[in-house]
Amino acid sequence: MEATLDQSYLLSVMETLINTPSPVSYYEEVNPLLEKLAGELGYEVSFDRKRTGYIKVFGKDTTKTICVGAHLDTLGLMVRKIDKDGAIRVRNLGGINFNNIEGESVVVHTRDGKRYTGYVLCQSHSVHVFDDARTLTRDENSMMVLLDEDVHSEKEVKDLGIQHGDIISLEPHFTVTENGYIKSRFIDDKACVACALAVLKALKEQNLVPSCNVWFAFPHYEEIGHGGAYVPEEISEYLAMDIAVIGSDHIGSEKKVSICVKDNFSPYDRELTNRLVNCAKEAGIDYVEDVFYRYSTDANAAVRAGNNLQAAAFGMGTFSSHGMERTHIQAVMDTAKLLTAFIL
């Protein structure tokens, strides 16, 4: 049984998702978008108390239920302090490398729904002014956000409605080159969410029924380690779709799917991983098996939390993870194809 996947739909949905801000804990914009996209395909979304969205597809064997997770949260920042001159100091949400965001445009999202643009810079922001402009470590102590507003004091910033704890999102710069490279922030993990939606579209339009029940899950809080900690009791297997890292210790690439055998917490279940590998082989997918160190997924977050299930993980090879990321449409499409092969 095979499915035909709509590449143009997948790319369009990926861009829409990436351009919708969803830093860790900020779900107000992306969850309604998920409901809209699912509704257009003929599905309903339910949410648990952690704001994880679920699209439930019933299979031929209704006695077995598996979960396919692709997280909606991204890296971001949070307002931690407003200086006397109106500069905003920040906390890191989810492992940002501050060297990768210097000069980046941002939006501050207030609790009452206001949005203010600004940009991130180092306090030693110019080689013409500061002796340590090139050498000062970029971290939470040295980086700040300047608003695109005529504000010059803490009071003037607070008068805009900005408070400690407000969310700050980064401009993603989504781009697809003529030869298929995708460059953007937040390919992690909006690319995998788009893969899941493309598979759901194929199931609906081509009247395909999975071999068992599949709960497609779209968690938040993955970037800080507990997105998949809660799993509905009926789920026996958790497949995390997440980006795969590229580096000197790894054998993947931007044009391959990586099946993660072990992350920084634990090896993944051998039998379930074997099934993924066999599906990749049978489907003719260009894949590798790899071991990741500074990396984890919602599948192993579920294991760590004590859920009684098997876990596995796979996804498209992605260069410069947690920075300005890059992958290739071939790996993205093959990730969706592997998911399709596995659930069918």
matplotlib code that plots the C-alpha trace (Angstrom):
import matplotlib.pyplot as plt

x = [0.0, 1.5, 0.5, 1.1, 2.4, 1.7, 5.1, 3.8, 1.2, 4.0, 6.2, 3.3, 2.2, 5.8, 6.2, 3.0, 3.9, 7.4, 6.1, 3.6, 5.5, 5.4, 8.4, 8.3, 5.0, 3.5, 0.7, -1.9, -1.3, -0.1, -2.7, -5.6, -3.6, -3.3, -7.0, -7.5, -5.1, -6.6, -10.2, -9.3, -8.3, -11.4, -9.9, -10.7, -8.1, -8.4, -6.1, -4.9, -4.1, -0.5, -2.0, -0.7, -2.9, -4.1, -5.5, -6.8, -6.9, -8.5, -6.8, -7.6, -6.5, -8.4, -6.9, -3.5, -2.7, 0.6, 1.6, 3.5, 4.8, 6.1, 6.5, 5.1, 7.3, 10.4, 13.3, 12.7, 13.3, 11.5, 11.7, 13.5, 14.4, 14.0, 17.0, 16.7, 17.5, 14.7, 16.8, 15.2, 17.3, 16.2, 16.1, 16.7, 13.8, 15.1, 18.8, 19.4, 23.0, 23.2, 26.0, 23.4, 20.8, 22.9, 21.2, 18.1, 14.6, 12.2, 8.6, 7.7, 4.3, 2.5, -0.1, -2.9, -2.1, 0.1, 3.1, 6.2, 9.1, 12.7, 16.1, 18.7, 22.2, 25.1, 25.7, 29.1, 27.4, 29.9, 33.6, 33.6, 32.7, 33.6, 37.1, 35.5, 32.8, 34.4, 35.5, 32.7, 30.9, 27.4, 25.0, 22.1, 24.3, 25.6, 22.7, 19.6, 16.6, 16.0, 12.4, 11.6, 9.8, 10.7, 11.4, 14.3, 13.4, 12.0, 8.7, 8.2, 8.7, 6.3, 3.8, 3.6, 2.3, 5.5, 6.2, 8.6, 7.7, 6.5, 7.5, 9.9, 9.9, 12.6, 12.2, 12.6, 13.5, 12.0, 13.6, 13.5, 16.2, 15.7, 17.6, 15.6, 17.5, 15.3, 16.8, 15.0, 14.9, 12.6, 12.8, 13.0, 10.3, 7.8, 9.2, 8.1, 4.7, 4.2, 5.2, 2.6, -0.1, 1.0, 0.6, -2.8, -3.9, -2.8, -4.7, -7.9, -7.8, -6.7, -8.9, -5.9, -6.3, -3.4, -2.6, -3.6, -4.8, -2.5, -2.7, -0.8, 0.5, 1.8, 3.3, 4.7, 7.7, 9.9, 12.7, 13.0, 12.6, 9.1, 6.8, 6.1, 6.1, 2.4, 1.1, -2.5, -2.6, -3.7, -0.5, 2.0, 4.6, 5.8, 7.5, 9.1, 9.6, 12.3, 15.2, 18.4, 21.7, 24.8, 28.4, 31.7, 30.5, 27.4, 26.9, 23.7, 23.2, 20.7, 19.4, 19.0, 16.6, 18.4, 16.9, 18.1, 19.4, 20.4, 20.2, 21.7, 19.3, 18.9, 19.0, 15.7, 13.8, 15.6, 12.5, 10.7, 13.8, 14.3, 10.8, 11.6, 14.8, 13.0, 10.3, 13.0, 14.7, 11.5, 10.4, 13.7, 14.4, 17.9, 18.5, 21.2, 21.2, 22.9, 23.8, 23.2, 24.7, 23.5, 20.0, 16.8, 13.1, 9.6, 9.7, 12.4, 10.8, 7.8, 10.1, 11.8, 8.4, 7.7, 5.2, 4.8, 5.7, 8.4, 10.1, 11.8, 12.9, 13.7, 13.8, 15.4, 19.1, 19.4, 22.5, 23.2, 20.5, 19.2, 20.6, 19.8, 19.0, 19.1, 17.8, 16.7, 13.3, 14.5, 15.0, 11.8, 9.8, 11.5, 10.7, 7.1, 7.4, 9.0, 6.1, 3.6, 5.3, 5.4, 1.8, 0.4]
y = [0.0, 3.4, 7.0, 10.0, 12.9, 16.5, 18.3, 21.8, 21.5, 20.3, 23.3, 25.8, 24.5, 24.4, 28.1, 29.0, 27.2, 28.6, 32.1, 31.6, 32.4, 29.6, 30.0, 27.6, 28.1, 30.5, 28.5, 31.3, 31.7, 28.2, 26.1, 27.9, 27.5, 23.8, 23.6, 25.5, 23.4, 20.2, 21.4, 22.1, 18.4, 17.1, 16.4, 17.6, 18.6, 17.9, 19.3, 18.0, 20.3, 20.8, 22.3, 19.3, 18.9, 15.5, 14.4, 10.8, 8.5, 5.0, 2.0, -1.5, -2.9, -0.7, -2.6, -1.0, 2.8, 4.4, 8.1, 10.1, 13.3, 16.5, 19.4, 22.9, 24.9, 26.6, 28.5, 32.0, 34.5, 35.9, 39.4, 39.1, 42.7, 46.2, 48.5, 52.1, 53.2, 51.0, 48.1, 44.7, 41.9, 38.4, 34.7, 31.9, 29.7, 26.4, 26.5, 29.5, 30.1, 33.9, 34.1, 33.0, 35.7, 38.9, 41.5, 39.4, 41.1, 40.1, 40.6, 41.1, 39.5, 41.0, 39.2, 41.5, 40.7, 43.7, 43.2, 45.3, 44.8, 45.2, 43.6, 41.6, 43.1, 42.9, 45.6, 46.1, 46.5, 48.4, 48.0, 51.8, 52.3, 49.2, 47.6, 44.2, 44.3, 41.3, 39.4, 39.8, 36.5, 36.6, 35.3, 36.3, 38.8, 40.7, 40.5, 42.8, 43.7, 47.3, 48.1, 49.9, 52.5, 55.9, 54.7, 55.6, 54.4, 51.5, 53.4, 54.1, 50.5, 49.3, 52.0, 50.1, 47.1, 45.1, 43.2, 40.7, 37.3, 38.5, 36.2, 37.3, 35.5, 35.7, 36.4, 33.0, 34.1, 31.1, 30.5, 27.7, 27.7, 26.6, 23.4, 22.4, 23.7, 25.0, 27.7, 29.0, 29.2, 26.7, 23.9, 22.3, 21.1, 22.8, 20.7, 17.6, 19.0, 19.8, 16.2, 14.9, 17.1, 16.1, 12.4, 13.2, 14.8, 11.7, 9.4, 11.4, 12.0, 8.6, 6.7, 5.0, 3.3, 2.9, -0.6, 0.5, 3.6, 6.6, 9.6, 12.4, 14.6, 18.2, 19.0, 22.2, 22.3, 19.9, 22.4, 22.4, 18.6, 17.8, 18.1, 14.4, 13.7, 13.1, 10.4, 9.0, 5.6, 3.7, 4.5, 1.6, 3.2, 6.8, 7.8, 11.2, 13.0, 15.6, 17.1, 15.1, 16.8, 16.9, 17.0, 15.3, 12.4, 11.8, 10.2, 11.9, 14.8, 17.3, 14.9, 11.9, 10.7, 9.8, 7.2, 8.0, 4.9, 6.7, 10.3, 12.0, 10.1, 6.6, 4.2, 3.9, 0.6, -1.9, -3.7, -0.6, 1.0, -2.2, -1.9, 1.7, 0.6, -2.2, 0.3, 2.7, -0.2, -1.4, 2.1, 2.8, 5.8, 7.2, 6.8, 6.4, 5.1, 7.5, 8.3, 11.8, 13.3, 16.9, 16.0, 14.5, 14.0, 13.9, 10.1, 9.7, 12.4, 10.1, 7.2, 9.3, 10.3, 6.6, 5.9, 2.2, 2.4, 1.8, 4.8, 5.6, 8.7, 9.9, 13.0, 15.0, 15.8, 19.5, 21.7, 24.3, 23.1, 25.7, 28.4, 29.4, 25.9, 24.2, 21.0, 19.7, 19.0, 15.4, 14.6, 16.3, 14.3, 11.1, 11.8, 12.0, 8.9, 6.9, 7.9, 6.8, 3.5, 2.8, 3.6, 1.8]
z = [0.0, -1.0, -0.6, -2.9, -0.9, -1.9, -1.9, -2.7, 0.2, 2.6, 1.7, 1.9, 5.3, 6.6, 5.7, 7.3, 10.5, 10.6, 10.2, 13.1, 16.3, 19.0, 21.4, 24.4, 26.3, 23.7, 22.0, 21.5, 17.8, 16.6, 18.2, 16.4, 13.2, 13.8, 14.2, 11.0, 9.0, 10.4, 9.7, 6.0, 5.7, 7.4, 10.9, 14.4, 17.0, 20.7, 23.4, 26.7, 29.7, 28.5, 25.3, 23.2, 20.1, 19.0, 15.6, 16.1, 13.1, 13.6, 12.0, 11.0, 14.4, 16.9, 19.8, 19.3, 19.5, 18.6, 18.9, 16.3, 17.9, 16.2, 18.5, 17.8, 20.2, 19.1, 20.6, 21.8, 24.6, 27.6, 29.1, 32.5, 33.2, 31.8, 32.2, 33.3, 29.7, 28.3, 27.0, 27.6, 29.2, 28.4, 29.5, 27.0, 26.1, 24.8, 24.1, 21.9, 20.9, 21.3, 18.7, 16.1, 16.9, 17.2, 15.0, 14.5, 14.4, 17.1, 18.2, 21.9, 22.7, 25.7, 27.8, 26.5, 22.9, 21.9, 19.6, 19.4, 17.1, 18.0, 17.5, 19.5, 20.0, 22.3, 24.9, 23.3, 19.9, 17.8, 17.0, 16.6, 20.3, 22.4, 22.7, 23.5, 20.7, 19.0, 22.1, 24.7, 25.3, 23.9, 26.6, 28.8, 30.7, 27.6, 25.1, 25.0, 22.9, 21.7, 20.8, 17.6, 19.7, 21.1, 24.6, 26.8, 30.3, 32.2, 32.8, 29.1, 28.2, 30.9, 29.8, 26.4, 28.4, 28.4, 31.6, 33.0, 31.5, 28.1, 25.2, 22.5, 19.1, 16.4, 12.7, 10.9, 7.3, 5.5, 2.1, -0.5, -3.1, -6.7, -6.1, -3.1, 0.0, 2.8, 5.0, 8.0, 11.8, 13.4, 10.8, 14.2, 14.4, 12.1, 9.1, 10.9, 11.8, 8.1, 7.3, 9.6, 8.0, 4.5, 5.6, 7.1, 3.8, 1.9, 4.2, 3.9, 0.1, -0.9, 1.6, 3.3, 6.7, 9.0, 10.3, 13.8, 15.6, 15.2, 17.5, 15.8, 18.7, 18.5, 21.9, 23.3, 25.8, 23.8, 23.7, 27.5, 27.8, 29.0, 25.9, 25.7, 29.4, 29.4, 27.1, 26.9, 28.6, 25.5, 23.6, 23.4, 21.0, 20.6, 17.4, 17.6, 14.3, 14.9, 13.0, 12.9, 13.7, 11.4, 12.6, 12.7, 14.8, 12.6, 9.2, 8.1, 5.7, 4.6, 1.9, 4.2, 6.9, 10.2, 12.4, 15.9, 17.8, 21.0, 22.3, 25.4, 27.7, 26.5, 23.5, 21.7, 21.7, 19.5, 18.2, 17.3, 15.7, 13.7, 12.3, 11.3, 9.6, 7.7, 6.6, 5.3, 3.4, 1.8, 0.8, -0.8, 1.5, 1.7, 5.5, 8.1, 11.6, 14.0, 17.6, 19.0, 22.1, 22.8, 21.7, 22.9, 21.8, 23.1, 22.7, 25.3, 27.4, 27.5, 28.6, 31.2, 32.7, 33.3, 30.6, 29.6, 25.9, 23.3, 21.8, 18.5, 16.7, 13.1, 11.0, 8.3, 8.5, 9.4, 9.3, 12.1, 14.5, 16.9, 14.6, 11.1, 10.0, 6.6, 5.2, 1.7, 0.4, -0.4, 3.3, 4.2, 1.7, 2.7, 6.3, 5.4, 3.2, 6.1, 8.4, 5.8, 5.2, 9.0, 9.8, 6.8]

ax = plt.figure().add_subplot(projection="3d")
ax.plot(x, y, z, "-o")
ax.set_aspect("equal")
plt.show()
